[in-house]
Amino acid sequence: MPALLSALPSNPLFTFTLLLLVILTLPPLFERLRLPGLVGLLFAGVVLGRNGFQWLDPDSESIGLLSDIGKIYLMFVAGLEIDLVEFKRTRNRSLSFGLSTFLVPMMVGTGVGRLFNFGWNPSILIGSLMASHTLLAYPIVQRLGVVKREAVMITVGATIFTDIAALLVLAVCLAIHAGNFSAGTLILQLTALAVYSFVVLVGFDWAGKAYFRRTGDEQSNQFLFVLLAVFLAAVGAQIINVEQIVGAFLAGLAVNDAVGNGPVKEKIEFLGSTLFIPFFFVGMGLLLDVPAFIETIRFNFPLMAAIVLGLIGAKFLAAFIVQKIFRYSWVEGMVMGSLSLPQVAATLAAAVAAYEAINGAGERLINVNVLNSVIVLMLVTSILGPLLTAKFAPKLPLPKTFLEPEESAPELGLEPLPNLFTILLPLANPHTLENLLEMAALLARDKGGGLVPLAIAPAHVHMDDPQLTENLEQKQRLLEQSVILAQKYRVATNPLLRIDDDVALGISRAAKENNANLIILGWSEKSAGLRARLFGSLIDSVFWSAHCPVAVMRLLDRPQNFRRILLPLKNLSPQSLQTFHFTQLIGGANQAQITILHVCDRQTPPEQLAAFKADLGELLAQSPLHTPYQVKVVNHENAAKVIVRVSSAFDLVVLRSFRRRTAGGVAVSEITDQVIHNLDSSLVLFGEPHS
């Protein structure tokens, strides 16, 4: 038995199993303690490593491989996350803030290094570690609906500049540390790096677009292509003696356009955040030498304090410089500073690469004291940054996305509905058919349109399969039942029966072939199950592939009884107005009263609420429909709880759909997800087609 236990740390299967257990259990536990989940992964590395139970060996090949994959994947996702469209819109100002938030911390970090008697090369490297940033608090501004504020957009855009510049400095510092440095070798290294960057950014971009265009909906092959691209870029970086994370980040930027925001990106991020990236943070914990860490705190506390305080001061100084130049408000300056404060992805990956870089003389580029200081820096900024963002971001005025003159009404879906309003209604469950068909018929009849009941019999290759024949008979009976029901509502119907090997794509194709203006789907509890979350659901696939809006409905009563409709509205965006427009269709068909519910933070200033109501009134006045509505504002931190509580007085709740960062499941926000699972009334999940 003792011999078996002693052999476990070197057993790859045991290592992998233990890592999965850690990833599953510790992050949620630490998040309950209001600490970042990655702190739990670092803690696991410490406890299970040399200074703890010694169940994981940091020198084993399996740990080294998994940690390297996680580090590469972390930087790849960082590049993939950057919104190039928004960057192009605010390119000049983003570069200005990027230059400021890179140079100021770079100079401060270099000064700290020189102050503590480090050489120029490690000092500059310390500066580059402080110069990048991770948008850890981005979900906060996204939840508050202020992403489109220019101060937020240029901070997001600045990430491109700071991460690329910091990684390039890392590459040069590593080359110098390797020895045999001269002006000629530096020029040669920079030339090789420039050529390599061009090949990755231009070549991978072209290859990705061409491959995605040729493969169409083959998500599995597209996913494998993206994985090949990132690791090919990492290997290529090693060939030219550049740290592999540089190649991974450039690969993320290169395939950004090809991947877009589609389901392949969802799967890439799901795999990374669930599996690979946590491996890297556990590996970081294994590198953490507890006695050396305590020694750093005791005997090198001034260095640690200088790095942490220097970074905080430098990031806010850089933000205030740009705030003054572009005449932003003090609150906008604080938001810019807090968003650019967290040091996680690029900082940790670069710090590990520098610590593991050993030259011919056996010297590391940075010593253990700097590495420990960087870990403390990560802990402090990953907590302080989101806290400050949560404090100041609610004070930002919501952007007036609809009131910009260059955005014309047709682009926003404000034009009157076409004369022939066609609704596609896929048939699946006979028990929910009547209510769904009644809703579709009411909407179609109110707009003088028609209804296309659709039944799809799934099949693969063999058309003589007895199961297919049976399916066709069942679907035909469903169609006949739908036609009989539709006659009660005096609406024109065009029943359609088709065979398809993919039900979701069959629905999307039929909608396009029949020029449908709306797809109505029935809600299934399977859409929220584990399998759907891992592999995607039919509803999710229709959302991604349809050319027109999709409405997923869970109707607990007859639609003609819906007299009070609740529409939660967070911010003023094109998608929000489309959702309101759709809600007006339902209200107009039933002469129902619509209540718009706006839940805002308790710290929201009264003048901001007044401005929101005024902008909302101006915005909704542009709608071609004139269904009566009222606005209800509630100050509360938990929007989901408020929506569920208020919904008890309404017959129907209309929720907006937008993507969540998981591989599958219905594409909704976390708030919408909570509402769906706690709502007792009828609901409609409405979403625009993916673009």
Secondary structure, 3 states (H helix, E strand, C coil): CHHHHHHHHHCHHHHHHHHHHHHHHHHHHHHHCCCCHHHHHHHHHHHHCCCCCCCCCCCCHHHHHHHHHHHHHHHHHHHHHCCHHHHHHCHHHHHHHHHHHHHHHHHHHHHHHHHCCCCHHHHHHHHHHHHCCCCCCHHHHHHHCCCCCHHHHHHHHHHHHHHHHHHHHHHHHHHHHCCCCCHHHHHHHHHHHHHHHHHHHHHHHHHHHHHHHHHCCCHHHHHHHHHHHHHHHHHHHHHCCCCHHHHHHHHHHHCHHHHCCCHHHHHHHHHHHHHHHHHHHHHHHHHCCHHHHHHHHHHCHHHHHHHHHHHHHHHHHHHHHHHHHHCCCHHHHHHHHHHCCCCCHHHHHHHHHHHHCECCCCCECCCHHHHHHHHHHHHHHHHHHHHHHHHHHHHCCCCCCCCCCCCCCHHHCCCCCCCCCEEEEECCCCCCHHHHHHHHHHHHHHCCCEEEEEEEEECCCCCCCHHHHHHHHHHHHHHHHHHHHHHHCCCEECCEEEEECCHHHHHHHHHHHCCCCEEEEECCHHHHCHHHHHHCCHHHHHHHHCCCCEEEEECCCCHHHCCEEEEECCCCCHHHHHHHHHHHHHHHHHCCEEEEEEEECCCCCHHHHHHHHHHHHHHHCCCCCCCCEEEEEEECCCHHHHHHHHHCCCCEEEEECCCCCCCCCCCCCHHHHHHHHHCCCEEEEEECCCC
